[in-house]
Amino acid sequence: MAALADGLGYELAPHERSFFDPLTSTAYIRRTRDSWQANSDAGHELAHALALEAAPGHPSYRDVMRHYHAQAPDLLAHEERLTDHAGDLLTMPSELVQVTLNICGRNAMAVWVLHQAAQVPLHEALRRVVHFDFDGRAGGFIGQGGRIIHANSYRYRLPPWVGDPVPDEDEFQGPGVSLFQVPGRRNTVIGLVVIEE
């Protein structure tokens, strides 16, 4: 991520918290983060930096987004969710996601493989796989200790959601449905539903 930041004209530096400072063109990353969460924070803060860039006389992406999304109930939270997705594009480029899906197929195991390859938190790899195909429909979850702790959907209403019990293999099956037991974590499972249209 340091090389990416440098290539984009920004700097990464440790700090007490993660944020982007446009005055110094520096993305500060909370120093207590582990390396994978630091990668995630760097992608997120660099996405904030890129959203502020603008050609002379033109609005930035952030300005345009705030204009078109002005009716969002909590604009700052909404902006953070959009920035999460932009950060995913930086930490998990489309080429990496496509290679992962070519090798694994679009299933729950691909989430785990992408998480390992990109060295990002598991829930971010889930979000990236679920939202990868803009023309498709998908949903997925991460379950831990029998409960769903993360869930994402794109153009699909995923029946189980955060806080619900993890469905077992008998309940969670059908075309485009997959479950994957996370290696080394007996109580963690990934579920993915891909709707073919």
C-alpha angles and dihedrals in degrees: 000000000000089000091048091049090049091049090052092049098255136111131226120217136169120253143157090268138012118260142126120249110202092191092064098025087234129140106209116208123201105254095218093064120111114241095264094049089045089056089051093048091048091053091048095048093045088052088056088051094051091047089059095053115107138168114243110282094012131099121250122246087255091056092049093046092050090050095051095038097042091121093061107121093231107022096184093052089045090052090050091053091051089048090051088059092046089050088053089058090055098045095038108032118201091250092058092047092048093050089049092051091045090055100039105023121235097300141114093275089060088063090058093045092049090048089055096042096047094036094227131131115286095243090057092053088051091052091049094050093045092050098036099098108056091191095048137075123233146151136187146171144199116223125197127181091357096306132094109248100173131026135173134180136182119198088336136090105231106208098214114056141176111314095020121117114267107258115239124234092266092057097038108056142106139090112337093008122123139167125198127192107220110239113247093012109085093184097049124087134171121213125192134182119192116187113209113212 
